[in-house]
Amino acid sequence: MPTLYDYLDSGNGYKIRLLMAHLEQPYRRVQLEIFHGASRTPEFLAKNPNGRIPTLELDDGTFLAESNAIMWYLAENTTYVPQDRLGRAQALQWMFFEQYSHEPYVATARSLIRHHAPDSPRRAEVPERQVKGHQALAVMEGHLARRSFFVNERYSIADIALYAYTHVAPEGGFDLSAYPNLLAWLGRVASQPRHIRITDTPMG
């Protein structure tokens, strides 16, 4: 049984938990208190030298890092990865977008607000993060104007990647009311079979 090294509030960890729930994939979950240095210990760095969660330990002892790479590994040869060449490339396109243009702003604004004290110097980053986060949300809104899902009109790991931090964006100070297409998409994702919330664990 694979082991997921995780932090429950992490959208990147949630991607893996949500996909595994869809796939009905059993796994063992290890909670790491990342804001108390648990991912920087010598023991964990031996598993993932980058010191980040999620990290997935496979049955043969191999460790796989980076949330979107883990998702691709788990979803390959399932309905959650497009079967056509262009569709796969487009799924990757949106997954790269999520990590480069979305997560650094939407997720980081949320993390700064949730996990840093109001007087923390890092709170000064929030306004700029929100500006760039809104730019990413606007790109998504435009894409969804004529589509139900991000690739091939079918729910895929591209949607999971983008849903993880978008659905909790209000916790980062983002008002989503200006994005009706995005809100409708969030509802479609949440209605998928075996959907779980970010706070749900394998034991419920």
C-alpha angles and dihedrals in degrees: 000000000000120000121222117206102206150152114225097223092051117108089202090057090044090059089063095043091049094049092046089051090053090048092044087231113165117221144159117248126210116194114216119194093223095179089060097052099263093136092051099059119115089245094057095038087059086062097042116010089198090064096225138130140258099058120162122209110205125214092262093054096259115142120218122193138187115064098239093047089051090050092050091050093050096042100044112123091015131103090260092075117060113248098215123080096240092045091053091050091049091050089053090046091059093042090054089047089053093054098039106033105019114030097049090059111025096038096038093051088052093048093049092052096043101039108028125073117250090250094049112124088227090068086077087073094063101086094052091044089053093051092054092041090057089052089057092046089052090054090053092046091054094047092050094051090093102019139070095207135013100257132031093341088282133111109254144155087280088067092045091051092052097038095057097075099017095066091055095040091113087067085064093052097265117143105211096187090098090061108067095162091051092048091052089050091050088056092050091051092048090052094057117118114272092011114167132194124247089253094053121104129195088270091051 
